[in-house]
Each structure stands twice: as C-alpha cells, then as structure tokens.
C-alpha cells in the first residue's frame, strides 16, 4: 500500500490483491457529499470529492523554513 501527497496534487492509494476483497474508508470533513463521483477504469478506482465553499475559505499556505 502506498499513500502519498504531492504538493498541490491528489492523495494516491495503491494496493494489489488477488480474488475479491472489500475496502472501506472515511471521507474527509469539508467535502461536498452531494457532488461525490467515482470512476472505475482498468482496475483503478478514482473517487472525487470536491470541497465545500466553507472548506475552501479555510485553506491557507504555510511557509516552510529550512535550516
């Protein structure tokens, strides 16, 4: 399983299994549940959950200082 987030990019979860299986996960707060979309193509499930207007207003950039 690989979970990572590129700056400004999507969160990526990758896993490989044989046979049937079930995966459940919680959606993050601040998402608009009415606009959720999922697509399954070539063995890849993509789930899109847009942020609500309220969650977008709470975004901010944090400057990282290095030594």
PAZA-382997 format. One record per residue: z, x, y of N, C-alpha, C, CB in turn. Coordinates in steps of 0.2 Angstrom, whole numbers. Glycine has a CB too. Layout:
REM residues N
((Z, X, Y), (Z, X, Y), (Z, X, Y), (Z, X, Y)) ...
//
This chain:
REM residues 67
((0, 4, -6), (0, 0, 0), (0, 4, 6), (6, -5, 0)) ((-4, 3, 11), (-5, 6, 17), (-4, 2, 23), (-11, 10, 18)) ((1, 3, 27), (2, -1, 33), (2, 4, 39), (9, -5, 33)) ((-3, 3, 44), (-3, 7, 50), (-6, 3, 56), (-8, 13, 49)) ((-5, 6, 62), (-7, 3, 68), (-10, 8, 72), (-2, -2, 71)) ((-16, 8, 74), (-19, 12, 78), (-18, 9, 85), (-27, 13, 77)) ((-17, 14, 90), (-16, 11, 97), (-21, 7, 99), (-15, 17, 102)) ((-20, 0, 101), (-24, -4, 103), (-28, -8, 97), (-29, -1, 108)) ((-27, -6, 91), (-31, -8, 85), (-26, -13, 81), (-33, -3, 81)) ((-30, -16, 76), (-26, -20, 72), (-21, -17, 67), (-31, -24, 68)) ((-17, -21, 64), (-12, -19, 59), (-16, -19, 52), (-6, -23, 58)) ((-16, -14, 48), (-20, -14, 42), (-15, -13, 36), (-25, -8, 42)) ((-16, -18, 31), (-13, -18, 25), (-18, -17, 19), (-8, -24, 24)) ((-17, -12, 15), (-22, -11, 10), (-18, -10, 3), (-27, -5, 11)) ((-20, -14, -2), (-17, -13, -9), (-22, -15, -14), (-11, -18, -9)) ((-21, -12, -20), (-26, -14, -25), (-22, -16, -31), (-30, -7, -27)) ((-24, -21, -35), (-21, -24, -40), (-26, -27, -45), (-16, -30, -38)) ((-25, -27, -52), (-29, -30, -57), (-26, -36, -59), (-30, -25, -63)) ((-30, -41, -60), (-28, -48, -63), (-26, -52, -57), (-22, -47, -67)) ((-22, -58, -58), (-20, -62, -52), (-14, -60, -50), (-20, -69, -55)) ((-13, -61, -43), (-6, -60, -40), (-6, -64, -34), (-6, -52, -38)) ((0, -64, -31), (2, -68, -25), (5, -64, -20), (6, -75, -27)) ((3, -65, -14), (7, -61, -9), (9, -66, -3), (2, -55, -6)) ((15, -65, -1), (17, -69, 5), (20, -65, 10), (23, -75, 2)) ((19, -67, 16), (22, -63, 22), (23, -68, 28), (17, -58, 24)) ((27, -65, 32), (29, -69, 38), (24, -68, 44), (36, -68, 40)) ((22, -73, 47), (18, -71, 53), (23, -69, 59), (14, -77, 55)) ((21, -65, 63), (25, -63, 69), (26, -69, 74), (22, -57, 72)) ((32, -68, 78), (33, -73, 83), (28, -72, 88), (40, -72, 85)) ((27, -77, 92), (22, -76, 98), (15, -78, 96), (23, -69, 101)) ((14, -80, 90), (7, -81, 88), (5, -89, 89), (6, -79, 81)) ((-1, -90, 90), (-3, -97, 91), (-5, -100, 84), (-9, -98, 96)) ((-1, -104, 81), (-2, -106, 74), (-8, -111, 73), (4, -109, 71)) ((-9, -114, 79), (-15, -119, 79), (-22, -115, 79), (-14, -123, 85)) ((-22, -109, 80), (-28, -105, 81), (-29, -100, 75), (-29, -102, 87)) ((-24, -100, 70), (-25, -95, 65), (-31, -96, 61), (-18, -96, 60)) ((-34, -91, 59), (-40, -91, 55), (-40, -85, 49), (-46, -89, 59)) ((-43, -87, 44), (-43, -82, 38), (-50, -82, 35), (-38, -84, 33)) ((-52, -76, 33), (-58, -75, 30), (-58, -70, 24), (-63, -72, 36)) ((-61, -72, 19), (-61, -68, 13), (-68, -66, 11), (-57, -72, 7)) ((-69, -59, 11), (-76, -57, 10), (-76, -50, 7), (-80, -56, 17)) ((-79, -49, 1), (-80, -43, -3), (-73, -40, -5), (-83, -38, 1)) ((-68, -45, -6), (-62, -43, -9), (-57, -41, -3), (-62, -37, -13)) ((-59, -43, 3), (-54, -41, 9), (-52, -48, 12), (-58, -37, 14)) ((-46, -49, 13), (-43, -55, 17), (-42, -53, 24), (-37, -58, 13)) ((-45, -56, 29), (-43, -55, 36), (-40, -61, 39), (-50, -53, 40)) ((-34, -60, 42), (-31, -65, 45), (-30, -64, 52), (-24, -66, 42)) ((-32, -69, 56), (-32, -68, 64), (-27, -73, 67), (-39, -69, 67)) ((-23, -71, 70), (-18, -75, 74), (-17, -73, 81), (-11, -74, 70)) ((-21, -77, 85), (-21, -75, 92), (-14, -76, 95), (-26, -79, 96)) ((-12, -72, 100), (-6, -73, 104), (-6, -79, 108), (-4, -66, 108)) ((0, -82, 109), (1, -87, 114), (1, -84, 121), (7, -91, 113)) ((-1, -88, 126), (-1, -86, 133), (6, -83, 135), (-2, -92, 138)) ((11, -86, 133), (18, -83, 134), (19, -76, 131), (23, -88, 131)) ((17, -75, 125), (17, -69, 122), (13, -64, 126), (15, -69, 115)) ((7, -66, 128), (3, -61, 132), (6, -59, 138), (-4, -64, 133)) ((10, -63, 141), (13, -61, 148), (18, -56, 147), (16, -68, 151)) ((21, -56, 141), (27, -52, 139), (24, -45, 137), (31, -54, 134)) ((18, -44, 137), (15, -37, 135), (17, -32, 140), (8, -37, 133)) ((18, -26, 138), (19, -20, 143), (17, -14, 140), (26, -21, 146)) ((15, -9, 144), (14, -2, 142), (20, 2, 143), (7, 1, 145)) ((21, 6, 138), (27, 11, 138), (24, 18, 138), (32, 10, 133)) ((26, 22, 143), (23, 29, 144), (27, 33, 139), (24, 31, 151)) ((24, 37, 135), (27, 42, 131), (27, 49, 134), (24, 41, 124)) ((33, 52, 134), (33, 59, 137), (34, 63, 131), (39, 59, 142)) ((31, 69, 132), (32, 74, 126), (35, 80, 129), (25, 76, 123)) ((38, 84, 125), (42, 90, 127), (38, 96, 128), (47, 92, 122)) 
//
